[in-house]
């Protein structure tokens, strides 16, 4: 989610069309093309966000 959010912010700069489906599709296609260092950094940020969310909301349980 963090990568997709960052990708959406980048696309706003060079894409006149702000179609969320297109942004999600392109972000999904670009993720495997990112260097391993970039993917690792986003994985670390996601891990940190999960920890912060767990600390802030210890009783939260995902239920679709």
DSSP file (Angstrom, degrees, kcal/mol; ACC not computed):
  #  RESIDUE AA STRUCTURE BP1 BP2  ACC     N-H-->O    O-->H-N    N-H-->O    O-->H-N    TCO  KAPPA ALPHA  PHI   PSI    X-CA   Y-CA   Z-CA
    1    1 A X     >        0   0    0      0, 0.0     4,-2.3     0, 0.0     5,-0.2   0.000 360.0 360.0 360.0 -37.1    0.0    0.0    0.0
    2    2 A X  H  >  +     0   0    0      2,-0.2     4,-2.5     1,-0.2     5,-0.2   0.909 360.0  48.9 -65.9 -40.2    2.8    2.4    0.7
    3    3 A X  H  > S+     0   0    0      2,-0.2     4,-2.8     1,-0.2    -1,-0.2   0.930 111.5  49.1 -64.0 -44.7    4.4    1.8   -2.6
    4    4 A X  H  > S+     0   0    0      2,-0.2     4,-2.4     1,-0.2    -1,-0.2   0.894 111.6  49.9 -62.5 -40.1    1.1    2.3   -4.4
    5    5 A X  H  X S+     0   0    0     -4,-2.3     4,-1.9     2,-0.2    -1,-0.2   0.925 112.8  45.7 -64.5 -45.2    0.6    5.5   -2.5
    6    6 A X  H  X S+     0   0    0     -4,-2.5     4,-1.9     1,-0.2    -2,-0.2   0.890 112.4  52.1 -64.3 -38.5    4.0    6.8   -3.4
    7    7 A X  H  X S+     0   0    0     -4,-2.8     4,-2.4     1,-0.2    -2,-0.2   0.894 106.7  53.1 -64.8 -40.0    3.5    5.8   -7.0
    8    8 A X  H  X S+     0   0    0     -4,-2.4     4,-1.5     1,-0.2    -1,-0.2   0.897 107.4  51.8 -62.6 -40.0    0.2    7.7   -7.1
    9    9 A X  H  X S+     0   0    0     -4,-1.9     4,-0.6     1,-0.2    -1,-0.2   0.891 110.5  48.7 -64.1 -38.5    2.0   10.8   -5.9
   10   10 A X  H >X S+     0   0    0     -4,-1.9     3,-1.0     1,-0.2     4,-0.8   0.897 108.2  53.6 -67.2 -39.4    4.6   10.4   -8.6
   11   11 A X  H 3X S+     0   0    0     -4,-2.4     4,-2.1     1,-0.3     3,-0.5   0.807  96.8  65.9 -69.1 -27.4    2.0    9.9  -11.3
   12   12 A X  H 3< S+     0   0    0     -4,-1.5    -1,-0.3     1,-0.2    -2,-0.2   0.812  98.3  56.3 -60.9 -28.3    0.2   13.1  -10.4
   13   13 A X  H << S+     0   0    0     -3,-1.0    -1,-0.2    -4,-0.6    -2,-0.2   0.840 124.5  17.4 -73.7 -33.4    3.3   15.0  -11.5
   14   14 A X  H  < S+     0   0    0     -4,-0.8     2,-0.5    -3,-0.5    -2,-0.2   0.370 110.9  76.2-123.9   5.1    3.4   13.6  -15.0
   15   15 A X     <  -     0   0    0     -4,-2.1    -1,-0.1    -5,-0.1     0, 0.0  -0.965  51.5-166.1-123.1 121.0   -0.1   12.2  -15.7
   16   16 A X  S    S+     0   0    0     -2,-0.5     2,-0.6    -3,-0.0    -1,-0.1   0.747  76.8  74.9 -74.5 -22.0   -3.0   14.4  -16.4
   17   17 A X        -     0   0    0     -6,-0.1     2,-0.7     1,-0.1    -1,-0.0  -0.821  63.7-165.6 -96.0 121.7   -5.4   11.6  -15.9
   18   18 A X        +     0   0    0     -2,-0.6     2,-0.7     4,-0.0     3,-0.1  -0.474  27.4 155.7-104.0  60.7   -5.9   10.7  -12.2
   19   19 A X     >  -     0   0    0     -2,-0.7     4,-2.4     1,-0.2     3,-0.2  -0.797  32.8-156.0 -91.4 114.3   -7.6    7.3  -12.7
   20   20 A X  H  > S+     0   0    0     -2,-0.7     4,-2.5     1,-0.2     5,-0.2   0.825  91.6  54.8 -63.1 -33.8   -7.0    5.2   -9.6
   21   21 A X  H  > S+     0   0    0      2,-0.2     4,-2.3     1,-0.2    -1,-0.2   0.914 110.3  46.1 -65.4 -41.5   -7.5    1.9  -11.5
   22   22 A X  H  > S+     0   0    0     -3,-0.2     4,-2.8     2,-0.2     5,-0.3   0.926 112.3  50.6 -66.2 -44.4   -4.8    2.9  -14.0
   23   23 A X  H  X S+     0   0    0     -4,-2.4     4,-2.7     1,-0.2     5,-0.2   0.926 112.0  47.7 -59.7 -45.0   -2.5    4.0  -11.2
   24   24 A X  H  X S+     0   0    0     -4,-2.5     4,-2.3     2,-0.2    -1,-0.2   0.911 112.8  48.4 -63.0 -43.0   -3.0    0.7   -9.3
   25   25 A X  H  X S+     0   0    0     -4,-2.3     4,-1.8     2,-0.2    -2,-0.2   0.926 114.6  44.5 -64.0 -45.1   -2.4   -1.4  -12.5
   26   26 A X  H  X S+     0   0    0     -4,-2.8     4,-2.2     2,-0.2    -2,-0.2   0.896 112.6  51.9 -68.5 -39.6    0.7    0.5  -13.4
   27   27 A X  H  X S+     0   0    0     -4,-2.7     4,-1.8    -5,-0.3    -1,-0.2   0.912 109.3  51.0 -62.0 -41.5    2.1    0.4   -9.9
   28   28 A X  H  X S+     0   0    0     -4,-2.3     4,-0.6     1,-0.2    -1,-0.2   0.865 112.0  46.4 -63.6 -36.6    1.5   -3.3   -9.8
   29   29 A X  H  < S+     0   0    0     -4,-1.8     4,-0.3     1,-0.2    -1,-0.2   0.829 113.7  48.4 -73.8 -32.0    3.4   -3.8  -13.0
   30   30 A X  H >X S+     0   0    0     -4,-2.2     3,-1.0     1,-0.2     4,-0.8   0.751  91.8  79.4 -82.3 -23.2    6.3   -1.6  -12.0
   31   31 A X  H >< S+     0   0    0     -4,-1.8     3,-1.3     1,-0.3    -1,-0.2   0.914  94.1  46.2 -53.7 -50.1    6.8   -3.2   -8.5
   32   32 A X  T 3< S+     0   0    0     -4,-0.6    -1,-0.3     1,-0.3    -2,-0.1   0.722 109.1  57.7 -67.9 -16.7    8.7   -6.2   -9.8
   33   33 A X  T <4 S+     0   0    0     -3,-1.0    -1,-0.3    -4,-0.3    -2,-0.2   0.607  84.4 102.3 -86.1 -12.2   10.9   -3.9  -12.0
   34   34 A X  S << S-     0   0    0     -3,-1.3     5,-0.0    -4,-0.8    -3,-0.0  -0.383  86.2 -97.5 -68.9 149.0   12.0   -1.9   -9.0
   35   35 A X    >>  -     0   0    0      1,-0.1     4,-2.1    -2,-0.1     3,-0.6  -0.292  33.5-111.6 -62.0 153.6   15.5   -2.6   -7.7
   36   36 A X  H 3> S+     0   0    0      1,-0.2     4,-2.8     2,-0.2     5,-0.2   0.845 117.3  59.5 -57.1 -35.1   15.7   -4.9   -4.8
   37   37 A X  H 3> S+     0   0    0      2,-0.2     4,-2.1     1,-0.2    -1,-0.2   0.898 106.2  47.3 -62.0 -40.3   16.9   -2.1   -2.6
   38   38 A X  H <> S+     0   0    0     -3,-0.6     4,-2.3     2,-0.2    -2,-0.2   0.931 113.1  47.6 -67.2 -45.8   13.7   -0.1   -3.3
   39   39 A X  H  X S+     0   0    0     -4,-2.1     4,-2.2     1,-0.2    -2,-0.2   0.909 112.1  50.5 -62.2 -41.5   11.5   -3.1   -2.6
   40   40 A X  H  X S+     0   0    0     -4,-2.8     4,-2.3    -5,-0.2    -1,-0.2   0.897 108.7  52.1 -62.9 -40.0   13.3   -3.9    0.6
   41   41 A X  H  X S+     0   0    0     -4,-2.1     4,-2.4     1,-0.2    -2,-0.2   0.930 111.0  46.3 -63.6 -44.8   12.9   -0.3    1.7
   42   42 A X  H  X S+     0   0    0     -4,-2.3     4,-2.4     1,-0.2    -1,-0.2   0.866 110.6  54.0 -65.8 -35.0    9.2   -0.3    1.2
   43   43 A X  H  X S+     0   0    0     -4,-2.2     4,-2.2    -5,-0.2    -1,-0.2   0.907 109.5  48.0 -63.4 -41.2    9.0   -3.7    2.9
   44   44 A X  H  X S+     0   0    0     -4,-2.3     4,-2.4     2,-0.2    -2,-0.2   0.915 111.3  49.9 -65.1 -43.0   10.7   -2.2    5.9
   45   45 A X  H  X S+     0   0    0     -4,-2.4     4,-2.5     1,-0.2    -2,-0.2   0.905 110.8  50.2 -61.9 -40.3    8.4    0.8    5.9
   46   46 A X  H  X S+     0   0    0     -4,-2.4     4,-2.5     2,-0.2    -1,-0.2   0.900 109.1  51.4 -65.0 -40.4    5.4   -1.5    5.8
   47   47 A X  H  X S+     0   0    0     -4,-2.2     4,-2.2     2,-0.2    -2,-0.2   0.920 110.8  48.5 -61.6 -43.8    6.7   -3.5    8.7
   48   48 A X  H  X S+     0   0    0     -4,-2.4     4,-2.5     1,-0.2    -2,-0.2   0.914 110.9  50.4 -62.3 -43.7    7.2   -0.3   10.7
   49   49 A X  H  X S+     0   0    0     -4,-2.5     4,-2.6     1,-0.2    -2,-0.2   0.899 109.2  51.3 -62.8 -40.7    3.6    0.8    9.8
   50   50 A X  H  X S+     0   0    0     -4,-2.5     4,-2.5     2,-0.2    -1,-0.2   0.918 110.8  48.7 -61.4 -43.2    2.2   -2.6   10.9
   51   51 A X  H  X S+     0   0    0     -4,-2.2     4,-2.3     2,-0.2    -2,-0.2   0.922 112.3  47.9 -63.0 -44.6    4.0   -2.4   14.2
   52   52 A X  H  X S+     0   0    0     -4,-2.5     4,-2.5     1,-0.2    -2,-0.2   0.903 111.9  49.9 -63.4 -40.9    2.8    1.2   14.8
   53   53 A X  H  X S+     0   0    0     -4,-2.6     4,-2.5     2,-0.2    -1,-0.2   0.917 110.3  50.3 -64.4 -42.4   -0.8    0.2   13.9
   54   54 A X  H  < S+     0   0    0     -4,-2.5    -2,-0.2     1,-0.2    -1,-0.2   0.898 112.7  46.9 -62.3 -40.3   -0.6   -2.8   16.3
   55   55 A X  H  < S+     0   0    0     -4,-2.3     3,-0.5     1,-0.2    -2,-0.2   0.888 116.2  44.0 -68.3 -39.0    0.6   -0.5   19.1
   56   56 A X  H  < S+     0   0    0     -4,-2.5    -2,-0.2     1,-0.3     2,-0.2   0.811 129.0  26.1 -75.7 -30.2   -2.0    2.1   18.4
   57   57 A X    ><  +     0   0    0     -4,-2.5     3,-1.5    -5,-0.2    -1,-0.3  -0.598  66.7 164.9-134.0  71.1   -4.9   -0.4   18.0
   58   58 A X  T 3  S+     0   0    0     -3,-0.5    -1,-0.1     1,-0.3    -3,-0.1   0.752  78.6  50.7 -65.0 -23.2   -4.0   -3.5   20.0
   59   59 A X  T 3  S+     0   0    0      2,-0.0    -1,-0.3    -5,-0.0     2,-0.1   0.503  82.3 120.2 -91.5  -3.8   -7.6   -4.8   19.9
   60   60 A X    <   +     0   0    0     -3,-1.5     2,-0.4    -7,-0.2    -3,-0.1  -0.379  36.6 179.2 -66.2 134.0   -8.0   -4.4   16.1
   61   61 A X        -     0   0    0     -2,-0.1     2,-0.1     2,-0.0    -2,-0.0  -0.974  28.4-123.1-136.8 122.3   -8.7   -7.6   14.2
   62   62 A X        +     0   0    0     -2,-0.4     2,-0.3     2,-0.0    -2,-0.0  -0.402  33.4 172.7 -65.1 132.3   -9.2   -7.5   10.4
   63   63 A X              0   0    0     -2,-0.1    -2,-0.0     1,-0.0    -1,-0.0  -0.857 360.0 360.0-143.7 108.3  -12.5   -8.9    9.3
   64   64 A X              0   0    0     -2,-0.3    -2,-0.0     0, 0.0    -1,-0.0   0.500 360.0 360.0 -67.0 360.0  -13.4   -8.6    5.6
